[in-house]
Amino acid sequence: MDQNSKIVVVGLGYVGLPLAVALARSYSVIGFDIDVGRVKELEGGEDRTREVEMDRLQSSTLVYSAAMEDLTGADIYIVTVPTPVAANNQPDLDAVRGASKMVGKVMSKGAIVVYESTVYPGVTQNVCGPILEQASGLACGKDFFLGYSPERINPGDREHTVDRITKVVAGQTQEVADELCEMYRAVTSGGVFRAADIKTAEAAKVIENAQRDINIAFVNEVATIFHKMGISIHDVLEAASTKWNFLNFRPGPVGGHCIGVDPFYLAHAAVAVGHHPEIVLAGRRINDAMGPYVAECVASELDQQGRGAGARILVLGLTFKENVPDLRNSRVIDIITALRVSGFDVDVHDYFADVDEAKQEYNVDLLPSLNGEACYHCVLGAVAHDKYAAYTEVDFAKLAAADAIIADVTGMWRMTELPAGYRRWNL
């Protein structure tokens, strides 16, 4: 590897763009995306994901392209396309397959193709390798080589960025692993960890988020138990977290592109080898049930006030986590859908979410502002964006009727004073 080595990053989303910008500090890098609009946006110095600041984009030597002919002759191709699940919760590898076919058509002898997309063990070599062979006419392991380095991007996280985290790296041969370790060392101050092989690196990635999912599922289950006992899970966690080895996970719906998806990849791999994954799938069931449970509780609170169908509810937040515009696999939609099915009139607002994307993905028409009259019978805080967390009794009085319910899913308003006559609900 030297500064003249040509690298192509395929996919310029939450994972690919920060990686490409970081690599461009040391190498000649082309960032490729099939979305022409995305490429033009980035060329103009704008990043809708908010993962890379405008000044870093504008000062980067990264070259953007949506044209396949620009990708020929690269030394290394890094595939960072999404790997979601289909409607039946089975792995959807269409984007990975498509990217592999495209790379196979443009790569030359001696190229290395690295995958950062989350997959189950075996996909890189058993699915992607043959596609690359067929598209290129080259032999895998002889004419070109494979690598895997799982992405660890946490949207909105300014501490654990791609240039600070430890990168797990695996190559088809020791020589390939050496070359990839050198490349990734140039990217991050966190160093690299050389995995035993590609399957091991794939497996490491898929359990990282499955573990978090299971831990959150435990907290969600005990939150439900304690709520029925009249105990706040947030008060319980505050007390329990004083123990030095307590893992302080928080309750609520679990979505996003990783935690709410990766366990299904692990489950698919388990079933393929004849094992039924009990804990992994139990965690998914518990977490997927949280949205409907929150809606059920809020509906019960409104019913107790004599406000059934037709009561007006304002849901604050639609993104899958706080302070990011990322709407992928947001489970807030489960709360909204359940409330609407129960006959409530639900409005939704989000300071970060894109209006068109919200409509396309969830058929939700986001409110353009919160300047209306104080007419809501319930204000439901679904996502703890900083602006929502800073609300005071003055803000609630502008939004809600005199005896409204303030439903706090995340615990962001636990210490907030509410106007007289308002009712508080939280997990």
N, C-alpha and C positions, 0 to 999 in steps of 0.2 A: 504494500500500500504506500502510495506517495501522493503528493498534492495534485498530480496529474491524473490520478485514478478517477474514472467517471462512474458516478453512482446515480441510479434512478430510484426515486421513492414513488411507488405507485399507490395513490390515494392520499388526498390532502385534507383529511378531516382532523378530528381531535388528536389522533395518534400521528399521522403522517406529517402534518405541517410542522409541529414543534421539532420532530426528529430531523426533517429535511433542513430546517433553518439551522439546527445545531451542527449537522454534518457539513453544511456549506461553509462553516468557519475553517474547515481543514481540507475540504475536497471540492472537486467540481461536481455539482449536484443539480440534477433536473428533478423538479417536483411535478408529477403527472397526475391529472385527474380527468375523468371522462366528462365532468360537468364543466362546460365552457364558461358558464356564468361564474362558477367558483374560481376558475383560473383568472378571469378578468377582474374579479373582486380583489384577489390577492395581488395581482399586478398593480392595482390601484392603492395598495397598502392597507386594505381593510380585511379583517378576519372576523367573520360573524360568530365563530366559536369563542372568541375572546381569549384564546389560549396563547396567542403571540401578539405582543404590543405593536402598535403601528410603527414606532421608531425602529424596532428590531426588523420588521418586515422591510421597511424602506432602505435600511442599511445593509441588508443581507445580499450576498452574491448569488443566492438561489435563483435558478431560472425556472419559470413556470411554462407548462405546455399541456395542451389537450390533443396534440397531434402524435400519432403513433410513430411516424417516421423520425421524430426527434429522439426516439429511445434506442435506436440501433447502436450496437457496438459498446454498450456499457460493460464495465467490469463487474459491477454488483447491482442487482435489482432487489429492492426491499419492498415487499408487498404488505400494505397496512390497511387493507379494505375491511369493511365490517363483516362480522359473522354473527348474525342474529339467529333467532329460532323462528320456525314457521308457526302457523296457527295451532298445530298439534304439538307444539313444544319440542319438535325434532330439529336438529341442527340444519340450518340453511347455509349451505356452502356455495351457493350460486355465485356470489361476488368473488370468492376465492378461486373458483373454477374459471370464471371469466377472466380474471386478472392473470391466471396461470397461462391460459390459452393465448392471451395477448402478448405476454412476455415471451412465450415460446416462439412467437412469430418474428420477434425482433432481436432476440439474443444471438450472440455468436459463440463459437467454441471457446471454452475456458471460463465462461461466465459463472458467477455464483448467484443463486436466487435464494434470498432470505425471506422467511415469513415471520411477521410480527402479529398477525391476526390470531385471535384466540381460537384454538381448535382442540379436539380430543386427540390423544396419543395415536399416532400412525397416519394422520391426514397429510402431513408434509411429504412423507415418502410414498405412501400408498395411494393417495389421491392426486396430489399436485405433481409429483414426479412424473407419472405416466402422461399426464396432460401436457407437460412441458416437452416430453420426448416426442409425443405425437405431433405437436405444433411445430417443433423445431427440426425434427429429423435427426436429433442428436441423442447420444446415449447418456443416461443419467449415471453419475459416478465415474464417468470416463471423459465425456466431452463437456459436460457441465456438472455443477455440484450444488447441493442443497445446504441450507442453514436455517436455524430457527433461533429467534431471540424475542421472547414474549413481551408485548407492550405492557407498561405499568402506568399508563396515564390516568390520573385522577382529575377529571374536569374541575376547573376552578381552584385547584390546589397549587399555590404559588411556592410551596416549600419542597414538595416531592416532584420536581420537574424532571424532564428527560435528561437534563444535563447535570443532575445531582444524584440520581438514584443508581443503585447497583443494577447492571444489566446482566441477565442470565443469557449465556451464549452457547450454542451448540453447532457443530459442523458435521458434514457427512464423512469427512476425514479429519485427521489431526491437523493437517496442513491448512485445510479450509477453516477449521476452528481457530487456528493461530491467526489467520488473516482477519477473520471477523472480530476476534478479541482486540486486535490492534486498531481496527476501525472504530469499535465502540469505545475503546479507551480514549480516543480522541474526542469523543462526544461528551462523556460524563466524568465528573470528579468523584463519583461514587464507586468507580472501578467496575470490573466485570467478574462474573462467576462462571467458570467453564463447567457446564453440565456434562454428565457422563455420556449422553448421546441426545439425538434430536427428540426421541420419544420421551425421555426424561424431562427435557425442557418443556415440551408440550404439556406433560402431566403436571409439572410444577405450577404452570400458569393456571390450569383449570382448577386446581385445588385451592389456590390463593383466594379466589372469590367465593368458591363453594364454602370454605371455612367461615368467611365473614357472614355468608347467608345463613348458615346454621346457627352461628352465635346470635345474630339478630333475631332469628326465629325463636330461640329460647326466650329472649327478652320480650318479644311480642306475645308469646304464650303466657308468660307470667304477668305481663301487663294486663292481659284479658282477665286472668284469674283475680289479680288484685283489684281491678276496676269493679268487678262484681262484688268484692268485699268492701268497697268504699275506700280503698287505699290507692294513693297516687303512685304510679310506677316511678315517676320522677323523684318523688320524695324517697322512695325505696332505694333507687340507684344512687342518690346523693349520699345516703347513709352507707350503703354497701361499698361504694368506691373509696371509702377511707381505708379499706384493707389493701395492703401493698400489692397483692397479686390479683385483685379483682379486675376483670375485663369489662370496661365501661362502654358497652354497646347501647345504642338508643333505640326506642321503639318507633314503629310507624311503617307505612307501606314501603316496599323495597323494589325499586325499579332500576333504570339505567341500562347501559350497554354491557355491563359486566356482571354485577352481583345477581341481578335478576335473570341472567341468561346462562352464564357459564355452568351452573350446576346441571342444567339439562344436557350440556355437552358431556359432562362426566357421567351422567346417568345413561346416556346413549351408549357410551363406550362400555359401561358396566354390563348392560343388557347384552351387548354384542359378544361378550365372553361368558355369558351364562350366569351372571350375578344380578340379583334384584337389589338395587340400592335403596335401602329403607331410610336411613337418616337423611341422605341428600334430598330425596323427594319429599320427605316429611317437612323438612325446612322450607321447601318451595311452597307446599300446600299451606303452611301456617302463614307465611309472609304474603302470599297471594290473597289470603282471606282477610287481611287487615283493612283494606279499603272498604269492602262491604260491611265489616264490623263497625267501623267508624260511622258510616252512613246510617246503619241501624240504630246506633246509640243517639245520634243527632236527631233522627226521626222520632225516637222515643221521647227525647226532651221536648221537642216541639209539640208532640201529641199531648204531653202533660199540660201544656199551656193552652190546649184546645186549638192548636194550629196544625192542621193536617195538610192535605193536598191544597196547593195554591200558595202556601207560605213561601216567602221570598228568602233565598239563601245566597250569600255572596261568598264564593270560594276564592281565597287569596293564594295564588301560586299554582302553576301547572307543570313546571319543569321537574325533572326527577330528583333534583337536589337544590340546595340553596345557592344563590348568587351565580348561577350559570344559565345560559340560554338553552341548554341541552334538554330536548323533549323526548329523546329516545326511550321507549319502554317506560314512560312515566306511569306509575300506578295511581296517581291522583285521579286519573280518568275513571278508575273503579269507584271512587267516592262519588264523583259527579254523576256517573251513569246510574248508580244505585239510588241516589237522591231523586233523580229525574223520573226513574221508573216508579218511585213511590208517590209521584205527583207533585213534587216541589218545583218551584220556579227558581232555577239556578243560574246565576251569573258568575262569570269567571274573570279574574284579573291577574296579570303577571307582569312585573316590571321588566323582566328579561326575555320572555318567550317571544318568538316571531309570530306575528298575527297570521300570516299566510300558512306557516308550517303547522300552527295549532289547528287551523281549519282543515288542512289537508290530512294530517295524521289522526285527528280525534273528532273532527267535525264540531269543534268548539269555536265559537265567536268570542274572542277576547274583548273585554271592555276597553275602549281607547283611553279611558281615564277613570278616576274615582271622584269626580266632581258633582255627582248627582245628589239627590235629596237623601236624607236619613230615613230610608224606607225598608231596610232589610230586617227580617225577624231573626236572622242568624248570620253571624260573620264567622266563617270557618277558616282558620289559618292552617293551610295544608303544607306550605313550604316556607321555611324560616329564612327568607331573603332578609338581609339586614334592614331594609326599609320597612318591612312588615314588623320585624322584631322590635323596632324602635317606636312602634305605635304607642300613643298614650290615650288616656280617657277622652281627650279632646278629639282625637282621630276617630275613635269608636262612636262618639256622639254624632259625628258628621255622617257616619255610614249606616247606623242601625237605629231602629225604633226604640222607644223608651224602655221597654222591658225585654230587649233582645237577648238572645243566647250568644255568648262569645265562645266558640268551640275551638280549642287549642290542641291540635293534633301533635305538634312537635314539642310543646312545653315552652315555647318562646315567650309566652305572656304570663308565666306563673307568678312573677313578682310585679306585674303591671296592675295598677289600680284601675278599676272599671267604674264607669258612671253609676250612680245610685240607681237601683232597680234592675240592673243588668244581671244575668245569670252566667256563671262560668262553667264550662264543661272541658275536661281534659282527661287524657288516659291516666 
